[in-house]
Amino acid sequence: LDYKRKQWERNPMQLAQDLKVAKRDFDRLMNTLSGNVNKNWGKKETRLPGRKTYVKYSKQYKSRAIVDFERGEISVETLEENADANLKSAIVSTLLTPEDPASVDVFSDSAVDLNSKSTPFLLGLVLNDAGQEISTPELAAGFADKLLQQARTRKIQTDKGEKSVRYVTFRMVANFEDQKAQKYLQTVRKYAKQYNVSPSLVLGVIRTESSFNPHAVSSVPAYGLMQLVPTSGGREAYRRAKNQDIAPSKDYLFDPENNIELGAAY
């Protein structure tokens, strides 16, 4: 048994306390996010990030991307007055959003850092009309221009009255389930072998817990592909993998390779 487990055995209430603190911090983040979203979109239209749905706000919470990893559907919406220009910007940002957790904060409206050298988290899941993966600003802009030709407008009711939402919806590739798994297969095989577990088991856990959403969050709170709780499973796994008694941060767990390594170790 690792140090922390022994500590919990001596004082079972310590585990409950650690989880309580983590839960409180998570709830604070989500409540702040929800409050900011409600001001612009209203309660009925509020969408928040979850296990299998990536949601990212920008432009003072007036633009957002919603990626449903389970259904393979992507929506980009904006309330901005200069609707089409801002919608295009949001589409490009969504397509090029890196997997690097340091580049994106799903709990705020901060802009995504598109200068990261990390692979876009939707790479291979969305193709343009020529069948190309969207990996550059030029390809993303061209794809966005095509989508804007089909953009639609709907009305929503908020506390400040009726507002217009300009939006586009598009789907991932037909075989998106296989493509999602393929993105992480090499990493899964690496750590499954290292910790003597079945790659199929690791893939199955990822599919069930997050549907391969690298920015997955849940109210436990748990983070990342395999939904590890920093102060319990994450801490035990870090001890097993790194031989250090450390509770990994949410940003650490949002990193796909870190998450898969600790998940396999756990």
Helices and strands as residue ranges (DSSP letters): H 3-10, H 12-41, G 43-45, E 53-58, E 63-68, E 73-78, H 83-96, G 101-103, H 137-148, E 152-158, E 161-171, H 176-194, H 199-209, E 217-218, E 222-223, I 230-234, H 235-242, H 250-254, H 256-265
